[in-house]
Amino acid sequence: MDKALYIGMSGAKQNMLAQQAHANNLANVSTTGFKKDFAQARSMPVYGEHHPTRAYAMTERPGTDLSAGALMETGRQMDVAVEGDGWLAIQNDQGEEVFTRSGSLQIDVNGLVRLGNGELVLGNGGPVAIPPFDNVQIGADGTVSIVPVGGAPDQLVEVDRLKLVNPPSEALEKGLDGHMRRKPDQALDGPEPPDANLRIAQGFLESSNVNAVEEMISNLQLSRQYEMQVKVMTTANENSEATARLLQNL
């Protein structure tokens, strides 16, 4: 059987994986703080006791575009956006500390600050808890202050501070939950230390950094490449059948 069949098969497989990545990016074009994923593949020669006349497609480790999205003004007091580099530290459902740029915060009935999906937002000493209040303010440094129930409008009381972190970008990877975390070989012994230099904007959210037009064009290109790979497989199969018929007639 002609090895071209396997060449076309490996190429088609990588085209399908790339299409899935771009389709996921496109589906999250409106997701707050979403970071688009890259899909990469490279040619890989087959080595052995023969001439390396074939090269297959092999998936490389995918990456994530960590560039910031645009800031969208919402005017909502519990919406925050990290300015420049940095991340908001949260606790996922498994109790792990992970990082996000999604800053649509909510306060539950117990006074705990959560994201829209229910994950806890971390502060100086754990999840941020807010006592009963008439008003809440979040400062540029992440400080959470409230006006207690029945208090004067200018009677601000500091209750906690959002944990803002800035680990090296090369040490981060995106998990299946969409949040960033340290790679296993870059993990720290304890929790990520906060960065006091980071700033946030209250009343803003960060949009996704996905360009919908680019993603659609990439998907169209990958679709054409997939058709080409299928054509290679079909041609290889036809050549194999023709060769078998010739040998039968000898």
N, C-alpha and C positions, 0 to 999 in steps of 0.2 A: 504494500500500500504506500502511496506517495506521502512523504512526510508533510507535504504542503497542506494536507487535510488538517493536521494537528496545528500547523501555523495559523491557518484561518480560524480554527476553533479557539485557540488561545487569544487571538486578537478580538474575536467576537465576544468572548467572555469579559475581557477588559472593557470593551465598549459598553456592555450592559452594566457593569459595575460603575463606570463613570456616569452613565445616564442616571442611575439611581442617586448618585451623589448630587448631581445638578438638579434633579427633580426635587430632592429634599431641600436644597437651597431655595428653589423657587417656591416651594410650599411654605417656607418660613420667611418670605419677603416682608411680611407684616409683623413678625414676631419680635417683640421688644428685646433689644440687646443681643439678637442672634448673630453668630459669627459663621460666615460661610465656610464650607469645606472644599478642599482641593481633591481632585482625583488624578493620580499619576500612575503611569506605567512606563516601562522601558524595555528595549529589546535585550534578550538574554540568549547568547549563543549556546548551543549544546556542545559540550566538550566530551572527548572520548577518543577511542582509537579509530578516528576517521577525520575527514576534512570537515571543518565547521562551516558547512554550507547552509545551515538552517539557523534561524533566529526566532525565538518565541517571545511573546509578550508576557511580562511579569509585573505584577502589582508592586509598586513601591509603597512605603509607609505613607499614608495620607497625611496631609497637613491641614491647618486651619488658618484662615485669614483673620488676624487679631486686630486689624485696623478698626478705628472707632467709626460708628455710624453717626448720622446727624442727630442733633438734639432737637426734640419736639416739645414745645411748650404746652403744658396741660393746665397749669394753674392749680393743680390738686396738691394739697399740702403734703401728702404721703407719697408723692412721686419724686424720685431722686435719680439723678444721672451722674455717673462718675466722669469728671472732667479730665481729659488726657488719658494717661496710662492708669492702670490699677483696676481692682476688682472689689466687689462687695462680697464679703464672706457670709456664707449661709450653711445651714445644716440640712442635709438631705434626709430622706426617709430611713436610710440605713444608719443614721447617726454620724456620717462622715462630714468633715468640713470640705466644702467645695466652693467654687468661685463663679460669680455671675456678673453680668452687666445689666441685667433686668432689674429695674428699681421701682416697680409698681408695688408698693407696700400696703399692707392692711393690718388692722388691729383686731384680733379675735375677741371673743367674749371674756376670755381670761386675761386680756391685756397683753398677750404675746404678739409681737410683730412678725408677720409672715408675708411670703410672696403670694401671688394670686393662686399658685398651685398648692399652697399649704405648707411649704417648706419654711423652717424657722430662720429668721435673720439674726446673725450673731452680733454681740456687742463686746464690751471689754472683758466680761467674765462669763460669757455664755449667751443664750438666747436673750434678746432684748424684751423686757417686760415693762409695761407702762401702767402706772396707777390711774385711777379715775381722773379725768381732766376736763377742762372746758375748752382748752386750745392746746395744740401741739406744734412745735417748731423744730425743724432740723437745720442746724447750722452748716456753714460751708465746710467745716472740718468733720462733719458727721455727728456732732453733739445733738442729742435729743433732749429737748426741754419742753416742759408743760406748764400751763397755768392750772393749778389745782382747782377742783370743783369749788366754786364760790369765791375764788381768789380774785385779786385785782388784775386787770389786763396786763399790767407791767410786772406782775409777780411771777417771773419765770423761774422754774426750778429744774435744774439739770438732773436727769434720771439715768442716762447712759450715753454711750457713744457708739455709732455704727462702726463695725470693724472693717476697715479698708486696708487691703493688702496689695502688694505689688511684687510678686515673685518674678524671676526672670522668664521671659517669654519662651526661651528654649527649654525650660524645665516643665512646661505645661503641655497637657494633652486634653482633648475633649472626650468625655465619656459618652456612653449611650444615652444618658439622661440629658445631654446637651450642655452640661456644666463643665467648666474647666477644673482640673485638679493636677497636682504634681505627678510626673511620671514615677513609676515605682523605683527607678534607680536614682531619682532626684528627691525622694521623700525625706522630710525632716523627722527628727526624733519626736518633736512635739507639734503643737499647732503652728500655723503660719503666723509670724510676728506682724503686728499692725504697722502701717506706714503713716506717720503723723503728717507727712508732707502732701498727702493726697487731698483732693478737694471734690466736693459734690455740688450740684445745682439742684435746689429744691424747686418743685413745680415743673420739672422737665423729665422726659424719658428719652433714652437713646434708641434710635431706630435700628433695624437690621442693616448690616453692611452689604447686603445682597443687591446686586444690580440685575433687575428682572430681565432687561433686554439682553445682557451678556449671557445670562443663564439660558434663555430661550435659544439664542444663536448657537451656543455650545451644544445644546441638546439636538438641534437640527444637524449640526456637523457630525455628531456622534452617531446619529441615526443613519446618515449617508455612509459613514465608515463601517457601520455594522452590516449594511447591505453589501458593501464591497467584500467584507470578510466572508459572508455567507456565499457570495458568488465564487470566491476562491475555493471554498469547501465543495461547492457543487461541481466546479470544474475539475477539481482533484478526484472526486468520486467518478465523474464521467471518464476521465483518463484511465482510472484504475479498471473500470468495467471494459473499456475498449482494449486495454492490454490483456485482460483475461480472455476476451474473445479471440484475439490474435493467437494467444498461446494454445487455445483449444483447437484452432485450425491447423496448427503445425503437425 
